[in-house]
Amino acid sequence: MASEILMPRQGQSVESCIIIEWKKQEGDPIAEGDILCEVETDKATFEVESTAAGKLLAILHEADADVEVLKPIAIVGENGEDITAWERSSIQPTPAPNASEASPSTITKSESPQTSTTTHQSNGTEFISSPRARNAATQRGIDITTLAGSGPHGRIIEQDVLAAKPTPRKAAPFSSEDAGEQTEIRAKGIRKVVAERMLNSLQTTAQLTLNSSVDARSILRFRQLCKQPDRQEKFGKVSINDTVLYATVKALDAFPELNAHWVGDRSIQYKNIHLGFAVDTPRGLMVPVIKNANTLSLLELSAEAKRLASNCIEGAIDPDDLSGGTFTVTNLGAMGIESFTPVLNTPEVAILGVCAIQPKPIMNGLETEFIPHMGLSLTFDHCAIDGAPAARFIAHLREKISHIELTLLETL
């Protein structure tokens, strides 16, 4: 009997996946466990394995299709089996125009949790909107009660909410004759979601960036100690970035207002620190989260950061490892950047940018010394906190970094 291959659920926050490429074609022999296709969520890329053996009788969705999780994407069976029912079900009917319905267009993702439940009426049947849909509606000022759901049993999903989003006015493109040869690349997958999130972040928050620098002699000295031959095996993998992450966690302990989410008109402060950090991958920006970073030693934090970064780069990251952050650090220091303006990873209240280490002239009596300093750029939401507490946090973090040996001794 023919078997359907479902789009797997990649984490609790994922509602749909985009099929990037089919590795098998219709008519190919399939063994259980064979890779059928590669799919992409808003956060990572995954391979879909066959759960049945036989022939690939039908591909129900072509490459670039955005398919809801747990929906059939292919049929595997033996030659001659009837699959017309599946082929018919894969064709999406076009609904008649209705004043109360909106046509789905795009999809985005949001990490902010919501606890309220909204119930609606559609064709005499009550259904519940998803938390992600309610959050998207709140952020965009959309009345979710006016929308029709396209999810299972009429459930409103995030895709339906974004259908009501006004289409931004597009700038007129250059004339082909004036611009010469050009290539148009449609945003999709991670790039599309990053674009939507960054734009939404800037449109819905009052972002302000404070720039400072910190004496880097202590952290550079510590790094050299870690690299000495008798310590290389145990401490050699601890990087400067790992040490900055650790110092940030210790500084946040004294500033719970920065380890928080801003939701609507209230701040939600978290006891534990779930530290996100930006990772540059071949598929774009990812922000894995070190859960409960405040409970980890420097060695444990370093190992977890490397595990998560490696999984991001290899496309093997668990989607649940890309959500739930309460504070984010992004480091462009290795690229020589001396100062920049990080964009908030909403609903988080703050994000720390780490910059390059550069010599800075410092007055010592009548003499001028050039001392290595690391640049720090803190962006925060002025809706949630004022400039003074944000500045005090930066000052406290500078103390933690400039005396990193003492910071490490605090846990002993």
C-alpha positions as CSV (number, residue, x, y, z in Angstrom):
1,M,0.0,0.0,0.0
2,A,1.3,3.5,-0.9
3,S,2.6,5.6,2.0
4,E,2.6,9.3,2.4
5,I,5.8,11.1,3.4
6,L,5.0,14.0,5.7
7,M,6.8,17.3,6.2
8,P,8.4,16.7,9.6
9,R,8.0,19.0,12.5
10,Q,11.3,20.7,13.1
11,G,10.9,22.1,16.6
12,Q,7.8,23.4,18.5
13,S,8.0,26.9,17.0
14,V,8.1,25.8,13.3
15,E,4.8,26.0,11.3
16,S,6.1,25.4,7.8
17,C,9.2,24.6,5.8
18,I,10.4,25.6,2.3
19,I,11.5,22.7,0.0
20,I,14.9,23.7,-1.3
21,E,15.8,20.7,-3.5
22,W,14.5,17.3,-4.3
23,K,17.3,14.7,-4.0
24,K,15.1,12.0,-5.6
25,Q,12.8,12.1,-8.7
26,E,9.5,10.4,-9.5
27,G,10.1,6.8,-10.4
28,D,13.3,6.5,-8.4
29,P,13.6,3.4,-6.2
30,I,13.5,4.4,-2.5
31,A,14.8,2.6,0.6
32,E,13.6,3.5,4.1
33,G,16.0,6.2,5.4
34,D,16.9,7.6,2.0
35,I,17.2,11.3,1.7
36,L,14.2,12.6,-0.3
37,C,14.7,16.3,-0.2
38,E,16.3,19.2,1.6
39,V,14.1,21.7,3.4
40,E,14.6,25.0,5.1
41,T,12.9,26.7,8.1
42,D,13.3,30.3,9.0
43,K,16.3,29.2,11.0
44,A,18.0,26.2,9.6
45,T,18.2,23.5,6.9
46,F,17.3,19.9,7.2
47,E,17.2,16.7,5.2
48,V,13.9,14.7,5.0
49,E,14.3,11.0,5.1
50,S,11.8,8.5,3.6
51,T,9.8,6.6,6.2
52,A,8.8,3.9,3.6
53,A,10.4,1.8,0.9
54,G,9.3,1.3,-2.8
55,K,9.1,3.7,-5.7
56,L,8.7,7.5,-5.5
57,L,5.3,7.6,-7.1
58,A,4.6,11.3,-6.7
59,I,6.1,14.6,-5.6
60,L,3.3,16.6,-4.2
61,H,5.1,19.9,-3.8
62,E,7.9,21.3,-6.1
63,A,11.0,23.0,-5.0
64,D,10.5,26.5,-3.4
65,A,7.1,25.4,-2.1
66,D,6.3,26.5,1.5
67,V,4.6,23.5,3.1
68,E,3.0,23.3,6.5
69,V,4.5,20.7,8.9
70,L,2.8,17.3,9.0
71,K,1.4,17.7,5.5
72,P,2.2,15.1,2.8
73,I,5.0,16.1,0.4
74,A,5.5,12.8,-1.5
75,I,4.1,9.3,-2.0
76,V,6.1,6.1,-1.9
77,G,4.7,2.8,-3.0
78,E,4.7,0.2,-5.8
79,N,4.1,0.8,-9.5
80,G,0.4,0.8,-10.4
81,E,-1.0,1.9,-7.0
82,D,-3.8,4.5,-7.0
83,I,-2.5,7.8,-5.7
84,T,-5.1,10.1,-7.3
85,A,-6.6,11.0,-3.9
86,W,-3.2,12.4,-2.7
87,E,-2.7,14.2,-6.0
88,R,-6.1,15.9,-5.7
89,S,-5.5,16.9,-2.1
90,S,-2.2,18.6,-3.0
91,I,-4.1,21.1,-5.3
92,Q,-5.1,24.1,-3.3
93,P,-8.6,25.3,-4.2
94,T,-9.1,29.1,-4.8
95,P,-11.7,30.4,-2.5
96,A,-14.5,32.7,-3.7
97,P,-14.0,36.4,-2.8
98,N,-15.3,37.2,0.7
99,A,-15.2,40.4,2.5
100,S,-14.2,38.7,5.7
101,E,-11.3,36.8,4.2
102,A,-7.8,37.8,3.3
103,S,-5.5,36.1,0.8
104,P,-2.3,34.6,2.3
105,S,0.9,36.2,1.0
106,T,4.0,35.9,3.1
107,I,5.3,34.3,6.2
108,T,7.5,35.4,9.0
109,K,8.5,34.2,12.5
110,S,8.4,35.7,16.0
111,E,9.8,34.3,19.2
112,S,7.7,36.2,21.7
113,P,5.4,34.0,23.7
114,Q,1.7,34.9,24.3
115,T,-0.6,33.5,26.9
116,S,-4.0,34.8,25.9
117,T,-6.4,32.8,23.7
118,T,-8.6,34.3,21.1
119,T,-11.6,32.4,19.7
120,H,-13.3,33.2,16.4
121,Q,-16.2,32.2,14.3
122,S,-15.8,31.0,10.7
123,N,-18.6,29.3,8.7
124,G,-20.3,28.4,12.0
125,T,-17.2,26.6,13.4
126,E,-15.2,27.9,16.4
127,F,-11.4,27.7,16.2
128,I,-8.4,29.0,18.1
129,S,-5.6,31.1,16.6
130,S,-2.0,30.0,17.2
131,P,0.2,31.9,19.7
132,R,2.5,32.9,16.9
133,A,-0.4,34.3,15.0
134,R,-1.7,36.3,18.0
135,N,1.8,37.7,18.6
136,A,2.2,38.8,15.0
137,A,-1.3,40.4,15.1
138,T,-0.4,42.3,18.2
139,Q,2.9,43.6,16.8
140,R,1.4,44.8,13.6
141,G,-1.8,46.2,15.1
142,I,-4.1,43.8,13.2
143,D,-7.5,42.8,14.5
144,I,-7.2,39.0,14.4
145,T,-10.9,38.6,14.7
146,T,-11.3,39.8,11.1
147,L,-9.1,37.1,9.6
148,A,-10.0,33.7,8.2
149,G,-7.8,30.7,9.1
150,S,-6.1,28.5,6.6
151,G,-4.6,26.1,9.2
152,P,-6.1,22.7,10.3
153,H,-9.8,23.0,11.2
154,G,-9.8,26.7,10.2
155,R,-7.0,27.6,12.8
156,I,-5.5,31.0,12.2
157,I,-1.8,30.7,11.7
158,E,0.9,33.3,11.4
159,Q,0.7,33.2,7.6
160,D,-2.9,34.4,7.7
161,V,-2.0,37.4,9.9
162,L,0.7,38.5,7.5
163,A,-1.8,38.4,4.7
164,A,-3.3,41.5,6.2
165,K,0.0,43.3,6.3
166,P,0.0,46.4,4.0
167,T,2.3,45.9,1.0
168,P,5.1,48.4,1.3
169,R,5.6,50.8,-1.6
170,K,8.4,49.6,-3.8
171,A,10.9,51.9,-5.4
172,A,10.8,52.1,-9.2
173,P,13.6,49.8,-10.6
174,F,16.3,51.1,-12.8
175,S,15.8,50.9,-16.5
176,S,17.5,47.8,-17.9
177,E,19.2,50.0,-20.5
178,D,20.6,52.3,-17.8
179,A,21.7,49.7,-15.3
180,G,23.1,47.2,-17.7
181,E,23.2,43.5,-16.7
182,Q,21.4,42.7,-13.5
183,T,20.3,39.7,-11.5
184,E,17.1,39.6,-9.3
185,I,17.3,37.3,-6.3
186,R,14.1,36.6,-4.5
187,A,14.4,36.6,-0.7
188,K,13.4,33.3,0.9
189,G,14.0,31.1,3.9
190,I,16.5,32.6,6.4
191,R,17.2,35.7,4.4
192,K,13.5,36.5,4.1
193,V,12.8,36.1,7.8
194,V,15.9,38.0,8.9
195,A,14.8,40.9,6.6
196,E,11.3,40.9,8.1
197,R,12.5,40.7,11.7
198,M,15.1,43.4,11.4
199,L,12.6,45.8,9.7
200,N,9.9,45.0,12.3
201,S,12.5,45.5,15.1
202,L,13.3,49.0,13.9
203,Q,9.7,49.9,13.3
204,T,8.3,48.7,16.7
205,T,11.0,49.7,19.2
206,A,12.8,52.9,20.3
207,Q,16.4,51.8,19.7
208,L,19.4,53.7,21.1
209,T,23.0,52.7,21.0
210,L,25.8,53.5,23.5
211,N,29.4,53.1,22.4
212,S,32.3,52.6,24.8
213,S,35.6,50.7,25.1
214,V,37.3,48.6,27.7
215,D,40.9,48.0,28.6
216,A,41.7,44.7,26.9
217,R,45.1,43.9,28.6
218,S,43.6,41.6,31.2
219,I,41.6,39.5,28.7
220,L,44.5,39.3,26.3
221,R,46.8,38.2,29.1
222,F,44.3,35.5,30.2
223,R,44.1,34.3,26.6
224,Q,47.8,33.9,26.4
225,L,47.8,31.9,29.7
226,C,45.2,29.6,28.2
227,K,47.5,28.9,25.2
228,Q,50.5,28.0,27.2
229,P,51.7,24.4,26.6
230,D,50.8,23.1,30.0
231,R,47.3,24.5,29.8
232,Q,46.6,24.1,26.1
233,E,44.7,20.8,26.4
234,K,42.2,22.0,29.0
235,F,41.9,25.7,28.3
236,G,43.3,26.2,24.7
237,K,39.9,26.3,23.1
238,V,38.6,29.1,25.3
239,S,38.5,32.1,23.0
240,I,38.3,35.8,23.7
241,N,34.7,35.8,22.6
242,D,33.9,33.0,25.0
243,T,35.4,35.1,27.8
244,V,33.4,38.1,26.8
245,L,30.2,36.0,26.8
246,Y,31.1,34.8,30.3
247,A,31.7,38.4,31.5
248,T,28.5,39.5,30.0
249,V,26.5,36.9,31.9
250,K,28.2,37.9,35.2
251,A,27.4,41.6,34.5
252,L,23.7,40.8,33.7
253,D,23.3,39.3,37.1
254,A,23.3,42.8,38.6
255,F,21.0,44.2,35.9
256,P,17.9,42.1,35.5
257,E,16.1,44.9,33.7
258,L,18.4,44.2,30.7
259,N,17.8,40.4,30.8
260,A,14.2,40.9,29.8
261,H,11.6,41.1,27.1
262,W,9.5,44.1,26.3
263,V,5.9,42.9,25.4
264,G,3.2,45.5,24.7
265,D,3.5,47.9,27.7
266,R,5.3,45.7,30.2
267,S,8.8,44.3,30.9
268,I,9.2,40.6,31.6
269,Q,12.4,40.0,33.5
270,Y,14.0,36.6,33.7
271,K,15.8,34.9,36.5
272,N,18.0,32.8,34.3
273,I,20.0,34.2,31.5
274,H,19.5,32.6,28.1
275,L,22.3,34.1,26.1
276,G,22.0,34.3,22.3
277,F,25.0,34.9,20.1
278,A,25.2,35.8,16.5
279,V,26.8,33.2,14.1
280,D,27.6,33.9,10.5
281,T,26.7,30.8,8.4
282,P,26.7,30.0,4.6
283,R,22.9,30.4,4.7
284,G,22.9,33.6,6.6
285,L,22.7,35.0,10.2
286,M,21.7,32.6,13.0
287,V,21.4,33.3,16.7
288,P,21.6,30.1,18.8
289,V,20.9,30.4,22.5
290,I,23.0,29.1,25.4
291,K,20.2,28.1,27.8
292,N,20.8,28.9,31.5
293,A,24.2,30.5,30.8
294,N,24.3,31.8,34.3
295,T,24.7,28.3,35.6
296,L,27.7,27.4,33.5
297,S,31.4,27.7,34.1
298,L,33.6,29.3,31.6
299,L,34.7,25.9,30.2
300,E,31.1,24.7,30.0
301,L,29.9,27.9,28.3
302,S,32.8,27.8,25.8
303,A,32.0,24.1,24.9
304,E,28.3,24.9,24.5
305,A,28.9,27.9,22.3
306,K,31.2,25.9,20.0
307,R,28.7,23.1,19.8
308,L,25.9,25.4,18.8
309,A,28.0,27.5,16.4
310,S,29.2,24.3,14.7
311,N,25.7,23.0,14.3
312,C,24.6,26.3,12.8
313,I,27.4,26.3,10.2
314,E,26.8,22.6,9.3
315,G,23.0,23.1,9.0
316,A,22.3,20.7,11.8
317,I,21.0,23.0,14.4
318,D,17.8,22.1,16.4
319,P,15.2,24.8,15.9
320,D,14.6,24.8,19.6
321,D,18.2,25.9,20.1
322,L,17.4,29.1,18.1
323,S,14.7,30.4,20.3
324,G,14.1,31.6,23.9
325,G,16.9,34.1,24.2
326,T,16.8,36.9,26.8
327,F,19.9,38.8,25.8
328,T,22.1,38.7,22.7
329,V,25.8,39.3,21.9
330,T,27.1,39.9,18.4
331,N,30.8,40.1,17.7
332,L,32.3,41.7,14.6
333,G,35.7,42.3,16.2
334,A,37.5,39.7,14.1
335,M,36.6,41.7,11.0
336,G,38.2,44.9,12.3
337,I,34.9,46.7,13.1
338,E,35.6,49.5,15.7
339,S,32.0,50.5,16.3
340,F,28.5,49.5,15.0
341,T,24.8,49.6,15.8
342,P,23.4,46.2,16.6
343,V,19.7,45.7,15.8
344,L,17.6,44.4,18.7
345,N,16.4,40.8,18.5
346,T,12.9,41.6,19.6
347,P,11.3,41.2,22.1
348,E,14.7,41.3,23.9
349,V,15.4,44.6,25.6
350,A,19.1,44.8,24.7
351,I,21.9,43.5,22.5
352,L,25.7,43.9,22.9
353,G,28.0,44.5,20.0
354,V,31.7,43.5,20.5
355,C,34.2,45.3,18.4
356,A,37.9,45.0,17.4
357,I,40.7,45.5,19.9
358,Q,42.6,48.6,18.9
359,P,45.4,50.7,20.7
360,K,43.9,53.7,22.4
361,P,45.9,56.7,23.7
362,I,45.5,57.0,27.5
363,M,47.0,59.8,29.6
364,N,49.2,58.5,32.5
365,G,50.2,61.7,34.3
366,L,52.1,63.7,31.7
367,E,52.8,60.7,29.6
368,T,50.6,59.2,26.9
369,E,50.3,55.4,26.7
370,F,48.8,53.4,23.9
371,I,46.7,50.6,25.6
372,P,44.7,48.0,23.7
373,H,41.0,48.6,24.1
374,M,38.0,46.5,22.9
375,G,35.0,48.4,21.5
376,L,31.6,47.8,23.0
377,S,28.2,48.9,21.4
378,L,25.1,48.4,23.5
379,T,21.7,48.8,21.7
380,F,18.7,48.9,24.0
381,D,15.0,49.6,23.8
382,H,14.3,53.0,25.3
383,C,10.7,51.9,25.8
384,A,11.9,49.4,28.4
385,I,14.9,51.2,30.1
386,D,16.5,54.6,30.2
387,G,19.9,55.6,29.1
388,A,21.4,55.9,32.7
389,P,20.8,52.2,33.7
390,A,22.1,51.1,30.3
391,A,25.2,53.2,30.8
392,R,25.7,51.7,34.3
393,F,25.5,48.2,32.8
394,I,28.2,49.1,30.2
395,A,30.4,50.5,33.1
396,H,29.8,47.3,35.1
397,L,30.6,45.1,32.1
398,R,33.9,47.0,31.6
399,E,34.9,46.2,35.1
400,K,34.2,42.5,34.6
401,I,36.2,42.4,31.4
402,S,39.1,44.7,32.5
403,H,39.6,42.5,35.5
404,I,38.7,39.1,34.1
405,E,40.8,37.2,36.5
406,L,38.7,38.6,39.4
407,T,35.5,37.9,37.5
408,L,36.5,34.2,37.2
409,L,37.4,34.1,40.9
410,E,33.9,35.2,41.9
411,T,32.5,31.7,41.4
412,L,35.2,30.0,43.6
